[in-house]
Amino acid sequence: MTELARDNMACLSAEVAAYLDGELRSGALEAFEEHVKECRSCARKLEEQRRLLCTLDMAFSDEKTLMLPADFARVVTAHAQTDMSGVRDFKERGRALRLSVALALISFALLGSAALTDSVLEPVRAFGRLAGAGLGILWRAIYALGAGLTVVVRITGRFIFESHAALGLFSYLILGAALLLLLRLIRSYHRARPASN
């Protein structure tokens, strides 16, 4: 083979598997066989591949090594179920929780200063800000409700106690009837609204 042909064939070791599988066509087959005669590296790789295939054939041809018992699946299932009995126990869950917490603490300790960087603490701070804003809104709503009820009670109390008793009782009845009518109107309004989606 000429020097130019050797450069063009530049080690056809990638075609060793195709050669052994019989996938090379006549022209490529002849070129590969000619190349293997002259290239020691490719000849060595071809021999290694042949030995590997022979070893695999011998290993898998012995059927006794791969024989499984007839009830293999049942035995494995029974062992798996009995082995999982400890997981269902309350003590086992507590042990798993303690182990998880310990592993989390160890991982944070091993991370060192990386655990205290802004990229780790920023989500915690954002959640804290969000929770604080939500609690502030809730507190303001409760305060406003209390203040509103205080004003209503003071006004109705003044109205009742500064006027005559019969007029005060009549006023309470009208106020109660108005509240019941308002609640009924709100309930009928919600029933009459069309359901969204």
MDAnalysis code that builds the backbone (N, CA, C; Angstrom):
import MDAnalysis as mda
import numpy as np

u = mda.Universe.empty(591, n_residues=197, atom_resindex=np.repeat(np.arange(197), 3), trajectory=True)
u.add_TopologyAttr("name", ["N", "CA", "C"] * 197)
u.add_TopologyAttr("resid", np.arange(1, 198))
u.add_TopologyAttr("resname", ["MET", "THR", "GLU", "LEU", "ALA", "ARG", "ASP", "ASN", "MET", "ALA", "CYS", "LEU", "SER", "ALA", "GLU", "VAL", "ALA", "ALA", "TYR", "LEU", "ASP", "GLY", "GLU", "LEU", "ARG", "SER", "GLY", "ALA", "LEU", "GLU", "ALA", "PHE", "GLU", "GLU", "HIS", "VAL", "LYS", "GLU", "CYS", "ARG", "SER", "CYS", "ALA", "ARG", "LYS", "LEU", "GLU", "GLU", "GLN", "ARG", "ARG", "LEU", "LEU", "CYS", "THR", "LEU", "ASP", "MET", "ALA", "PHE", "SER", "ASP", "GLU", "LYS", "THR", "LEU", "MET", "LEU", "PRO", "ALA", "ASP", "PHE", "ALA", "ARG", "VAL", "VAL", "THR", "ALA", "HIS", "ALA", "GLN", "THR", "ASP", "MET", "SER", "GLY", "VAL", "ARG", "ASP", "PHE", "LYS", "GLU", "ARG", "GLY", "ARG", "ALA", "LEU", "ARG", "LEU", "SER", "VAL", "ALA", "LEU", "ALA", "LEU", "ILE", "SER", "PHE", "ALA", "LEU", "LEU", "GLY", "SER", "ALA", "ALA", "LEU", "THR", "ASP", "SER", "VAL", "LEU", "GLU", "PRO", "VAL", "ARG", "ALA", "PHE", "GLY", "ARG", "LEU", "ALA", "GLY", "ALA", "GLY", "LEU", "GLY", "ILE", "LEU", "TRP", "ARG", "ALA", "ILE", "TYR", "ALA", "LEU", "GLY", "ALA", "GLY", "LEU", "THR", "VAL", "VAL", "VAL", "ARG", "ILE", "THR", "GLY", "ARG", "PHE", "ILE", "PHE", "GLU", "SER", "HIS", "ALA", "ALA", "LEU", "GLY", "LEU", "PHE", "SER", "TYR", "LEU", "ILE", "LEU", "GLY", "ALA", "ALA", "LEU", "LEU", "LEU", "LEU", "LEU", "ARG", "LEU", "ILE", "ARG", "SER", "TYR", "HIS", "ARG", "ALA", "ARG", "PRO", "ALA", "SER", "ASN"])
u.atoms.positions = np.array([
    [0.854, -1.165, 0.000],
    [0.000, 0.000, 0.000],
    [0.902, 1.231, 0.000],
    [0.571, 2.232, -0.771],
    [1.397, 3.431, -0.874],
    [1.208, 4.310, 0.360],
    [2.116, 5.291, 0.500],
    [2.067, 6.201, 1.644],
    [0.794, 7.033, 1.617],
    [0.346, 7.449, 0.421],
    [-0.866, 8.253, 0.275],
    [-2.089, 7.448, 0.686],
    [-2.128, 6.175, 0.322],
    [-3.265, 5.324, 0.684],
    [-3.313, 5.140, 2.199],
    [-2.132, 5.021, 2.830],
    [-2.104, 4.885, 4.287],
    [-2.669, 6.131, 4.959],
    [-2.308, 7.303, 4.443],
    [-2.822, 8.542, 5.027],
    [-4.332, 8.644, 4.867],
    [-4.855, 8.186, 3.717],
    [-6.298, 8.248, 3.472],
    [-7.044, 7.267, 4.376],
    [-6.426, 6.133, 4.689],
    [-7.087, 5.118, 5.492],
    [-6.920, 5.409, 6.982],
    [-6.003, 6.287, 7.328],
    [-5.656, 6.702, 8.689],
    [-6.389, 5.908, 9.760],
    [-5.975, 4.742, 9.985],
    [-6.466, 3.816, 11.009],
    [-7.975, 3.693, 11.015],
    [-8.453, 2.616, 10.500],
    [-9.879, 2.353, 10.384],
    [-10.398, 1.591, 11.602],
    [-9.884, 1.932, 12.763],
    [-10.259, 1.195, 13.974],
    [-11.742, 1.350, 14.281],
    [-12.365, 2.413, 13.811],
    [-13.794, 2.594, 14.049],
    [-14.612, 1.570, 13.275],
    [-14.015, 0.960, 12.234],
    [-14.751, -0.001, 11.428],
    [-14.551, -1.435, 11.898],
    [-13.834, -1.623, 13.011],
    [-13.589, -2.976, 13.516],
    [-14.904, -3.654, 13.877],
    [-15.773, -2.955, 14.601],
    [-17.055, -3.533, 15.002],
    [-17.916, -3.841, 13.793],
    [-17.903, -2.925, 12.807],
    [-18.689, -3.166, 11.597],
    [-18.161, -4.382, 10.844],
    [-16.841, -4.569, 10.836],
    [-16.236, -5.731, 10.174],
    [-16.657, -7.026, 10.866],
    [-16.586, -7.032, 12.209],
    [-16.947, -8.233, 12.959],
    [-18.443, -8.553, 12.851],
    [-19.267, -7.525, 12.693],
    [-20.710, -7.750, 12.554],
    [-21.099, -8.088, 11.119],
    [-20.140, -8.013, 10.179],
    [-20.436, -8.316, 8.785],
    [-21.202, -7.220, 8.077],
    [-21.013, -5.991, 8.489],
    [-21.742, -4.871, 7.918],
    [-20.978, -4.150, 6.809],
    [-19.728, -4.506, 6.576],
    [-18.950, -3.831, 5.535],
    [-19.285, -4.422, 4.167],
    [-19.406, -3.562, 3.152],
    [-19.678, -4.004, 1.782],
    [-18.370, -4.476, 1.142],
    [-18.439, -5.020, -0.039],
    [-17.285, -5.672, -0.674],
    [-16.074, -4.748, -0.803],
    [-16.255, -3.525, -1.305],
    [-15.124, -2.602, -1.477],
    [-14.535, -2.194, -0.141],
    [-15.397, -1.852, 0.810],
    [-14.942, -1.444, 2.130],
    [-14.344, -2.631, 2.882],
    [-14.898, -3.829, 2.662],
    [-14.402, -5.035, 3.302],
    [-12.977, -5.337, 2.864],
    [-12.747, -5.274, 1.545],
    [-11.401, -5.542, 1.014],
    [-10.410, -4.484, 1.491],
    [-10.850, -3.221, 1.510],
    [-9.966, -2.142, 1.947],
    [-9.612, -2.315, 3.423],
    [-10.577, -2.726, 4.248],
    [-10.309, -2.910, 5.672],
    [-9.358, -4.084, 5.895],
    [-9.585, -5.205, 5.191],
    [-8.709, -6.368, 5.360],
    [-7.284, -6.039, 4.921],
    [-7.148, -5.262, 3.858],
    [-5.824, -4.846, 3.385],
    [-5.166, -3.931, 4.424],
    [-5.957, -3.060, 5.005],
    [-5.435, -2.130, 6.006],
    [-4.967, -2.886, 7.255],
    [-5.744, -3.897, 7.700],
    [-5.397, -4.663, 8.900],
    [-4.094, -5.429, 8.693],
    [-3.821, -5.862, 7.459],
    [-2.572, -6.578, 7.179],
    [-1.365, -5.684, 7.405],
    [-1.521, -4.377, 7.160],
    [-0.389, -3.465, 7.248],
    [-0.357, -2.644, 8.545],
    [-1.503, -2.497, 9.227],
    [-1.576, -1.649, 10.438],
    [-1.628, -2.545, 11.671],
    [-0.577, -2.499, 12.474],
    [-0.517, -3.341, 13.672],
    [-1.534, -2.906, 14.724],
    [-1.767, -1.612, 14.827],
    [-2.719, -1.099, 15.818],
    [-4.125, -1.623, 15.545],
    [-4.538, -1.550, 14.277],
    [-5.878, -2.032, 13.921],
    [-5.953, -3.551, 14.041],
    [-4.875, -4.249, 13.719],
    [-4.859, -5.709, 13.850],
    [-4.997, -6.101, 15.316],
    [-4.322, -5.356, 16.217],
    [-4.430, -5.622, 17.647],
    [-5.857, -5.373, 18.144],
    [-6.472, -4.281, 17.684],
    [-7.834, -3.967, 18.104],
    [-8.823, -5.010, 17.590],
    [-8.592, -5.486, 16.373],
    [-9.455, -6.531, 15.818],
    [-9.340, -7.809, 16.636],
    [-8.125, -8.159, 17.020],
    [-7.918, -9.365, 17.825],
    [-8.554, -9.221, 19.211],
    [-8.430, -8.048, 19.812],
    [-9.048, -7.809, 21.123],
    [-10.563, -7.939, 21.048],
    [-11.132, -7.385, 19.998],
    [-12.589, -7.464, 19.834],
    [-13.036, -8.906, 19.644],
    [-12.254, -9.680, 18.883],
    [-12.600, -11.098, 18.675],
    [-12.534, -11.863, 19.992],
    [-11.509, -11.594, 20.803],
    [-11.395, -12.271, 22.101],
    [-12.560, -11.907, 23.013],
    [-12.940, -10.630, 22.994],
    [-14.060, -10.182, 23.819],
    [-15.346, -10.885, 23.398],
    [-15.575, -10.984, 22.101],
    [-16.777, -11.666, 21.616],
    [-16.772, -13.138, 21.997],
    [-15.624, -13.771, 21.912],
    [-15.523, -15.180, 22.313],
    [-15.811, -15.346, 23.801],
    [-15.269, -14.451, 24.621],
    [-15.506, -14.525, 26.062],
    [-16.980, -14.351, 26.373],
    [-17.606, -13.394, 25.719],
    [-19.035, -13.172, 25.946],
    [-19.864, -14.361, 25.489],
    [-19.499, -14.943, 24.346],
    [-20.212, -16.130, 23.866],
    [-20.117, -17.265, 24.873],
    [-18.918, -17.468, 25.428],
    [-18.745, -18.550, 26.394],
    [-19.506, -18.274, 27.683],
    [-19.499, -17.021, 28.116],
    [-20.177, -16.674, 29.364],
    [-21.689, -16.849, 29.243],
    [-22.234, -16.464, 28.100],
    [-23.678, -16.532, 27.949],
    [-24.171, -17.857, 27.383],
    [-23.276, -18.697, 26.923],
    [-23.722, -19.980, 26.408],
    [-23.990, -20.967, 27.533],
    [-23.396, -20.750, 28.705],
    [-23.619, -21.632, 29.843],
    [-24.932, -21.238, 30.504],
    [-25.973, -22.022, 30.260],
    [-27.302, -21.680, 30.739],
    [-27.448, -21.886, 32.233],
    [-26.599, -22.683, 32.850],
    [-26.727, -22.958, 34.275],
    [-26.449, -21.718, 35.126],
    [-25.615, -20.815, 34.645],
    [-25.301, -19.634, 35.445],
    [-26.466, -18.646, 35.479],
    [-27.370, -18.709, 34.504],
    [-28.476, -17.763, 34.451],
    [-29.803, -18.368, 34.879],
    [-29.799, -19.584, 35.359],
    [-31.039, -20.244, 35.766],
    [-31.568, -19.598, 37.050],
    [-32.844, -19.215, 37.041],
    [-33.484, -18.646, 38.212],
    [-34.482, -19.656, 38.755],
    [-34.715, -19.663, 40.051],
    [-35.718, -20.580, 40.598],
    [-37.102, -20.250, 40.044],
    [-37.972, -21.230, 40.061],
    [-39.312, -21.038, 39.497],
    [-40.100, -19.989, 40.265],
    [-39.929, -19.904, 41.580],
    [-40.673, -18.945, 42.389],
    [-39.829, -17.720, 42.767],
    [-38.931, -17.319, 41.896],
    [-37.996, -16.231, 42.168],
    [-38.736, -14.918, 42.466],
    [-39.726, -14.558, 41.650],
    [-40.446, -13.293, 41.842],
    [-41.203, -13.293, 43.166],
    [-41.797, -14.423, 43.523],
    [-42.544, -14.506, 44.781],
    [-41.614, -14.351, 45.980],
    [-40.454, -14.991, 45.918],
    [-39.485, -14.910, 47.020],
    [-38.967, -13.482, 47.182],
    [-38.643, -12.842, 46.063],
    [-38.141, -11.457, 46.127],
    [-39.217, -10.534, 46.689],
    [-40.470, -10.710, 46.256],
    [-41.568, -9.879, 46.755],
    [-41.765, -10.079, 48.249],
    [-41.716, -11.325, 48.697],
    [-41.892, -11.606, 50.131],
    [-40.779, -10.970, 50.955],
    [-39.543, -11.073, 50.490],
    [-38.423, -10.458, 51.214],
    [-38.537, -8.939, 51.223],
    [-38.953, -8.364, 50.115],
    [-39.079, -6.901, 50.055],
    [-40.152, -6.422, 51.017],
    [-41.273, -7.159, 51.123],
    [-42.334, -6.741, 52.038],
    [-41.902, -6.864, 53.485],
    [-41.193, -7.923, 53.835],
    [-40.760, -8.067, 55.224],
    [-39.651, -7.086, 55.551],
    [-38.825, -6.739, 54.583],
    [-37.744, -5.793, 54.841],
    [-38.267, -4.381, 55.045],
    [-39.464, -4.062, 54.525],
    [-40.022, -2.720, 54.638],
    [-40.838, -2.544, 55.920],
    [-40.948, -3.570, 56.742],
    [-41.783, -3.469, 57.937],
    [-41.272, -2.399, 58.900],
    [-39.967, -2.211, 58.999],
    [-39.421, -1.206, 59.902],
    [-39.728, 0.212, 59.484],
    [-39.962, 0.431, 58.195],
    [-40.239, 1.784, 57.705],
    [-41.605, 2.250, 58.170],
    [-42.531, 1.303, 58.366],
    [-43.880, 1.671, 58.771],
    [-43.957, 2.026, 60.246],
    [-42.950, 1.733, 61.023],
    [-42.935, 1.963, 62.449],
    [-42.738, 3.445, 62.758],
    [-43.386, 3.941, 63.835],
    [-43.272, 5.351, 64.226],
    [-41.840, 5.697, 64.615],
    [-41.154, 4.785, 65.301],
    [-39.767, 5.038, 65.705],
    [-38.863, 5.180, 64.485],
    [-39.147, 4.372, 63.456],
    [-38.330, 4.442, 62.246],
    [-38.499, 5.795, 61.547],
    [-39.724, 6.299, 61.545],
    [-39.955, 7.614, 60.938],
    [-39.225, 8.710, 61.707],
    [-39.270, 8.613, 63.034],
    [-38.542, 9.589, 63.860],
    [-37.047, 9.518, 63.621],
    [-36.526, 8.309, 63.503],
    [-35.098, 8.131, 63.229],
    [-34.747, 8.709, 61.862],
    [-35.620, 8.486, 60.876],
    [-35.365, 9.025, 59.535],
    [-35.395, 10.549, 59.549],
    [-36.329, 11.132, 60.308],
    [-36.394, 12.594, 60.404],
    [-35.139, 13.151, 61.066],
    [-34.699, 12.524, 62.165],
    [-33.476, 12.988, 62.829],
    [-32.263, 12.869, 61.913],
    [-32.194, 11.773, 61.176],
    [-31.084, 11.584, 60.251],
    [-31.107, 12.634, 59.144],
    [-32.306, 12.952, 58.629],
    [-32.411, 13.974, 57.584],
    [-31.980, 15.335, 58.101],
    [-32.412, 15.672, 59.309],
    [-32.026, 16.963, 59.895],
    [-30.516, 17.009, 60.112],
    [-29.954, 15.903, 60.607],
    [-28.504, 15.861, 60.825],
    [-27.750, 16.016, 59.513],
    [-28.210, 15.331, 58.468],
    [-27.548, 15.467, 57.165],
    [-27.672, 16.887, 56.619],
    [-28.821, 17.518, 56.826],
    [-28.989, 18.904, 56.376],
    [-28.033, 19.823, 57.114],
    [-27.911, 19.643, 58.432],
    [-26.986, 20.480, 59.209],
    [-25.542, 20.255, 58.792],
    [-25.185, 19.000, 58.548],
    [-23.815, 18.696, 58.110],
    [-23.543, 19.323, 56.752],
    [-24.531, 19.249, 55.845],
    [-24.308, 19.833, 54.516],
    [-24.157, 21.346, 54.611],
    [-24.968, 21.997, 55.480],
    [-24.808, 23.439, 55.651],
    [-23.458, 23.766, 56.276],
    [-23.014, 22.943, 57.205],
    [-21.714, 23.182, 57.833],
    [-20.591, 23.008, 56.822],
    [-20.705, 22.002, 55.956],
    [-19.671, 21.774, 54.953],
    [-19.663, 22.860, 53.886],
    [-20.838, 23.429, 53.620],
    [-20.876, 24.509, 52.636],
    [-20.184, 25.757, 53.158],
    [-20.176, 25.918, 54.477],
    [-19.461, 27.035, 55.093],
    [-20.055, 28.371, 54.721],
    [-19.221, 29.250, 54.241],
    [-19.671, 30.612, 53.939],
    [-20.635, 30.647, 52.772],
    [-20.621, 29.630, 51.931],
    [-21.559, 29.621, 50.800],
    [-22.996, 29.544, 51.283],
    [-23.222, 28.953, 52.460],
    [-24.580, 28.841, 52.990],
    [-25.102, 30.188, 53.472],
    [-24.216, 31.121, 53.727],
    [-24.642, 32.408, 54.254],
    [-24.598, 33.521, 53.212],
    [-24.446, 33.204, 51.981],
    [-24.392, 34.223, 50.948],
    [-25.792, 34.729, 50.646],
    [-25.846, 35.837, 49.932],
    [-27.130, 36.438, 49.585],
    [-27.980, 35.526, 48.713],
    [-27.351, 34.728, 47.870],
    [-28.141, 33.865, 46.991],
    [-28.907, 32.805, 47.763],
    [-28.415, 32.423, 48.940],
    [-29.108, 31.438, 49.758],
    [-30.099, 32.121, 50.693],
    [-29.689, 33.247, 51.308],
    [-30.545, 33.911, 52.278],
    [-31.604, 34.805, 51.654],
    [-31.441, 35.225, 50.429],
    [-32.397, 36.140, 49.806],
    [-33.806, 35.552, 49.711],
    [-33.983, 34.277, 49.337],
    [-35.345, 33.733, 49.337],
    [-35.980, 33.727, 50.729],
    [-35.179, 33.491, 51.769],
    [-35.710, 33.511, 53.135],
    [-36.137, 34.927, 53.501],
    [-35.313, 35.908, 53.148],
    [-35.665, 37.306, 53.419],
    [-36.918, 37.709, 52.656],
    [-37.021, 37.304, 51.389],
    [-38.201, 37.640, 50.585],
    [-39.457, 37.037, 51.202],
    [-39.361, 35.797, 51.657],
    [-40.516, 35.164, 52.301],
    [-40.880, 35.901, 53.587],
    [-39.866, 36.320, 54.355],
    [-40.122, 37.069, 55.579],
    [-40.810, 38.394, 55.300],
    [-40.360, 39.105, 54.249],
    [-41.006, 40.366, 53.883],
    [-42.454, 40.133, 53.470],
    [-42.689, 39.085, 52.677],
    [-44.037, 38.769, 52.219],
    [-44.936, 38.392, 53.392],
    [-44.417, 37.580, 54.310],
    [-45.208, 37.184, 55.478],
    [-45.491, 38.403, 56.361],
    [-44.510, 39.287, 56.522],
    [-44.712, 40.501, 57.313],
    [-45.767, 41.408, 56.699],
    [-45.740, 41.548, 55.376],
    [-46.742, 42.379, 54.704],
    [-48.134, 41.777, 54.878],
    [-48.235, 40.448, 54.750],
    [-49.536, 39.791, 54.918],
    [-50.069, 39.953, 56.331],
    [-49.186, 39.799, 57.338],
    [-49.617, 39.979, 58.726],
    [-49.993, 41.435, 58.998],
    [-49.285, 42.370, 58.376],
    [-49.630, 43.787, 58.546],
    [-51.006, 44.102, 57.982],
    [-51.306, 43.556, 56.820],
    [-52.631, 43.773, 56.219],
    [-53.711, 43.163, 57.109],
    [-53.460, 41.955, 57.614],
    [-54.433, 41.293, 58.484],
    [-54.657, 42.106, 59.756],
    [-53.571, 42.616, 60.342],
    [-53.705, 43.420, 61.555],
    [-54.499, 44.695, 61.297],
    [-54.224, 45.368, 60.170],
    [-54.964, 46.590, 59.849],
    [-56.445, 46.303, 59.640],
    [-56.751, 45.153, 58.990],
    [-58.156, 44.798, 58.765],
    [-58.865, 44.533, 60.088],
    [-58.202, 43.822, 60.999],
    [-58.813, 43.539, 62.307],
    [-59.001, 44.844, 63.092],
    [-58.009, 45.706, 63.031],
    [-58.103, 46.994, 63.736],
    [-59.243, 47.842, 63.177],
    [-59.363, 47.894, 61.861],
    [-60.431, 48.681, 61.232],
    [-61.805, 48.106, 61.584],
    [-61.929, 46.787, 61.608],
    [-63.195, 46.156, 61.966],
    [-63.566, 46.494, 63.410],
    [-62.582, 46.399, 64.298],
    [-62.839, 46.749, 65.703],
    [-63.236, 48.203, 65.859],
    [-62.531, 49.076, 65.154],
    [-62.860, 50.507, 65.241],
    [-64.256, 50.772, 64.697],
    [-64.615, 50.144, 63.595],
    [-65.954, 50.322, 63.017],
    [-67.040, 49.824, 63.945],
    [-66.834, 48.648, 64.561],
    [-67.834, 48.119, 65.494],
    [-67.965, 49.017, 66.717],
    [-66.837, 49.566, 67.168],
    [-66.883, 50.481, 68.316],
    [-67.724, 51.707, 68.000],
    [-67.547, 52.275, 66.825],
    [-68.324, 53.453, 66.435],
    [-69.810, 53.117, 66.352],
    [-70.143, 51.970, 65.755],
    [-71.547, 51.584, 65.618],
    [-72.184, 51.380, 66.991],
    [-71.474, 50.691, 67.892],
    [-72.023, 50.439, 69.222],
    [-72.197, 51.749, 69.991],
    [-71.256, 52.634, 69.871],
    [-71.371, 53.918, 70.594],
    [-72.541, 54.752, 70.072],
    [-72.699, 54.770, 68.761],
    [-73.790, 55.573, 68.187],
    [-75.143, 54.977, 68.561],
    [-75.280, 53.651, 68.404],
    [-76.569, 53.039, 68.752],
    [-76.836, 53.128, 70.249],
    [-75.795, 53.002, 71.058],
    [-75.980, 53.130, 72.509],
    [-76.447, 54.518, 72.891],
    [-75.867, 55.532, 72.319],
    [-76.290, 56.900, 72.589],
    [-77.718, 57.118, 72.145],
    [-78.037, 56.576, 70.981],
    [-79.378, 56.752, 70.425],
    [-80.414, 56.097, 71.330],
    [-80.061, 54.919, 71.864],
    [-81.020, 54.178, 72.686],
    [-81.149, 54.811, 74.068],
    [-80.028, 55.077, 74.694],
    [-80.077, 55.523, 76.086],
    [-80.430, 56.995, 76.245],
    [-80.250, 57.816, 75.240],
    [-80.596, 59.229, 75.359],
    [-82.028, 59.496, 74.929],
    [-82.678, 58.544, 74.269],
    [-84.083, 58.720, 73.874],
    [-84.954, 57.937, 74.837],
    [-86.228, 57.960, 74.590],
    [-87.161, 57.226, 75.446],
    [-86.949, 55.723, 75.276],
    [-87.322, 54.941, 76.250],
    [-87.102, 53.496, 76.261],
    [-87.881, 52.813, 75.154],
    [-89.127, 53.177, 74.944],
    [-89.947, 52.530, 73.905],
    [-89.392, 52.861, 72.526],
    [-88.993, 54.101, 72.364],
    [-88.415, 54.499, 71.084],
    [-87.080, 53.782, 70.849],
    [-86.309, 53.576, 71.907],
    [-85.035, 52.857, 71.804],
    [-85.236, 51.407, 71.411],
    [-86.227, 50.744, 72.039],
    [-86.512, 49.356, 71.706],
    [-86.987, 49.241, 70.266],
    [-87.832, 50.166, 69.862],
    [-88.317, 50.169, 68.478],
    [-87.157, 50.384, 67.503],
    [-86.220, 51.233, 67.874],
    [-85.051, 51.486, 67.020],
    [-84.195, 50.226, 66.878],
    [-84.009, 49.503, 67.996],
    [-83.246, 48.238, 67.928],
    [-83.923, 47.226, 67.022],
    [-85.241, 47.137, 67.109],
    [-85.979, 46.202, 66.248],
    [-85.817, 46.579, 64.779],
    [-85.914, 47.857, 64.481],
    [-85.736, 48.303, 63.085],
    [-84.310, 48.010, 62.612],
    [-83.328, 48.263, 63.483],
    [-81.930, 47.981, 63.130],
    [-81.715, 46.484, 62.887],
    [-82.283, 45.631, 63.754],
    [-82.163, 44.182, 63.575],
    [-82.830, 43.715, 62.291],
    [-84.018, 44.238, 62.011],
    [-84.729, 43.862, 60.781],
    [-83.947, 44.313, 59.553],
    [-83.363, 45.508, 59.642],
    [-82.566, 46.000, 58.512],
    [-81.339, 45.121, 58.280],
    [-80.700, 44.686, 59.364],
    [-79.532, 43.806, 59.216],
    [-79.930, 42.461, 58.611],
    [-81.059, 41.889, 59.071],
    [-81.531, 40.611, 58.506],
    [-81.877, 40.764, 57.028],
    [-82.536, 41.870, 56.684],
    [-82.873, 42.111, 55.284],
    [-81.609, 42.268, 54.439],
    [-80.604, 42.944, 54.985],
    [-79.337, 43.118, 54.269],
    [-78.649, 41.772, 54.037],
    [-78.615, 40.931, 55.059],
    [-78.008, 39.612, 54.902],
    [-78.751, 38.773, 53.873],
    [-80.069, 38.849, 53.871],
    [-80.866, 38.091, 52.897],
    [-80.625, 38.590, 51.482],
    [-80.531, 39.896, 51.312],
    [-80.254, 40.466, 49.990],
    [-78.872, 40.033, 49.491],
    [-77.888, 40.022, 50.382],
    [-76.528, 39.602, 49.994],
    [-76.533, 38.132, 49.585],
    [-77.250, 37.292, 50.354],
    [-77.307, 35.864, 50.026],
    [-78.005, 35.637, 48.685],
    [-79.104, 36.330, 48.444],
    [-79.804, 36.153, 47.163],
    [-78.977, 36.709, 46.000],
    [-78.199, 37.745, 46.263],
    [-77.322, 38.290, 45.218],
    [-76.278, 37.251, 44.802],
    [-75.676, 36.582, 45.798],
    [-74.654, 35.566, 45.486],
    [-75.245, 34.360, 44.786],
    [-76.497, 34.010, 45.092],
    [-77.133, 32.889, 44.410],
    [-77.475, 33.241, 42.968],
    [-77.856, 34.492, 42.737],
    [-78.278, 34.908, 41.388],
    [-77.107, 35.121, 40.447],
    [-75.902, 35.324, 40.994],
    [-74.737, 35.534, 40.133],
    [-74.421, 34.255, 39.366],
    [-74.125, 34.381, 38.057],
    [-73.787, 33.168, 37.291],
    [-72.432, 32.624, 37.731],
    [-72.330, 31.293, 37.780],
    [-71.077, 30.659, 38.191],
    [-70.030, 30.876, 37.127],
    [-68.840, 31.282, 37.559],
    [-67.736, 31.491, 36.592],
    [-67.111, 30.154, 36.270],
    [-67.014, 29.861, 34.989],
    [-66.426, 28.618, 34.464],
    [-67.053, 27.440, 35.114],
])
